[in-house]
Amino acid sequence: MKAYFEKLYNQVSQAIETVDSEVHCPIDRAERSSSVVRENIEKLKEYVSKTGFENNEEEIFFFKEIKPKFFALLIMYVKLYDIHTRMPILIKEQRKLLKKELEKIHQYFDNQQEFYRYYRQRGSYMDESYFLRDRYDIKLLPDISYLDSDTTFRTSKDYQVAKIMAFDLLNDRLSILLKDLDYQESKDGAEISLASLPWTDTKAGLIEILYGLQCMGSLNNANAGLTQIARLLESAFQVDLGNYSRGFQEMSIRKKSRTPFL
């Protein structure tokens, strides 16, 4: 059983390495990687459902050591996807966002001090309560997801172990991103302030650009939505586009050229 789990995890790691080498967009990379992990978690779940466990020791080992490794990757990539989709344009704002996310990680560890210590010190005296199925006890303060999950594939604390592992990985990733920003800033010199280049033409003109970019599929391989592009233009040119869909309707009923600005 242990050999199967190790083989499956190695396959996941190799698949993620392939994604990292082939996909350059961090959002797409996180999405693809999370899909890889999800697929293999289903394989893991199916294997456990078919074979079961020979004894309590084997079950504890699975829910304490094996399952959390897979779920940690899933949690990390979901978090990375969320962070990258919210990443601002300006470097100073990116740094602020990353530092805020790091603070959340450290706050989580502070809030989980008792169990965090147990996990870090490789404690075992509570393993039967923490890592055997159907041992629910409200006094153990299980993660809320415990109450709405498959009872054949969860214990009181396996998700918390996965979250600790995930936040360790995420902490390293975000720290690297911060260092990359420092390097980029030192390499490129002082950051150019886009606030010094405000949009001074009509909003209608910028709305033409907005719909032109979306229509041509010019951003993110045609996967960028109108809202994303609008936020990008608003942030870049320090302008509020307001109800741009109404602006588009007004463009469509123009008697002459519908796109005079373009």
Buried (B, 14 or more C-beta within 10 A) or exposed (E): BEEEBEEBBEEBEEBBEEBEEEBEEBBBBBBBBBBBBBEBBEBBBEBBEEEEBEEEEBBBBBBBBBBBBBBBBBBBBBBBBEBBEEEEEBBEEBBEBBEEBBEEBEEBBEEBEEBBEBBEEEEEEEBBBBBBBEBBEEEBBBBEEBEEEEEEBBBBBBBBBBBBBBBBBBBEBBEEBBEEBEEEBEEEEEEEEEEEEEBEEEBBBBBBBBBBBBEEEEBEEEEBEBEBBBBBBBBBBEBEBEEBEEBBEEBEEEEEEBBEBE
